[in-house]
């Protein structure tokens, strides 16, 4: 599995942080959430941190979970 890529962030003058993915807005953080994000960004891998905060983080187990017998009765898109 490859590392997340294509994320960028921009801090606005009012303290708001906008996270983009491939040029499109993926998340807007304000207040304490923006401060926590910036602190975590400074301490870790920026692409990975932004992927987690936007919910775009994939674990690679989606196909395994889809095929599990427990999930066979569900209405699923394939």
N, C-alpha and C positions, 0 to 999 in steps of 0.2 A: 504494500500500500504506500502511495506517495504522500508526502507531507502536504498540508493545505497551502494553496498559493492564490494570488489574485486579490488579497485583502489589502486595504489601505484605511487610514483613519485621518480625520481632520478635526482639530480643536478649534472651536469658535470662541470669540471674545467673551461670550456670556457663560463660558464654562461647559457648554454642550459639546459632546464628542459624537461625530458622525462616522460610522464604520461603513465602508463601501466594499463591495465584492464585484470585481470586473466592471467598475465604473457605475454600478447601481447601488443606491442606498440600501443597506442591509439592516442597520440598527441605529437608533439615536439614543444616546445615554445622557442623562442630566443628573445634576446634584451629586449625592454620595455614590451612586452607581458609576458615574463618570470618573470620580476620584479613585474608586476601587479598581476600575478598569485600567486607568493610567498607571497605577502602582503595580498591578499585575503585569502590564505590558513591559515595564522597565525591568522586571525580574525574570521574565521568561522569553520563549520564542514568540516574536510578534505575530507571525502568521497563525500559529497554533492557538494563541490566546484570542485573537480576533475570531477565529473559526468557532471556538467554544462559546464566546459571548454572543455570537449571532445565531447559534443553534445549527450551524452548518457543519458540525463536526460529525463525521461518520466513523463508525467503529469497525466496519467490514463484516458485521454479522447479520446484516439485513436479510440476505438470501437464506442463511441458515435458519433464522427465526421464521421467515415466511414459510419454509418447508416443514416446520415442526408440526407433528400430528395435532397438537393443541390448537393450532391456527388454521387447520384445514377447513373447518366449517365456516370460516369468516368470509365475507364478501371481499375479495381482494382484486386489485388490478395487477395484471402481469404484463 
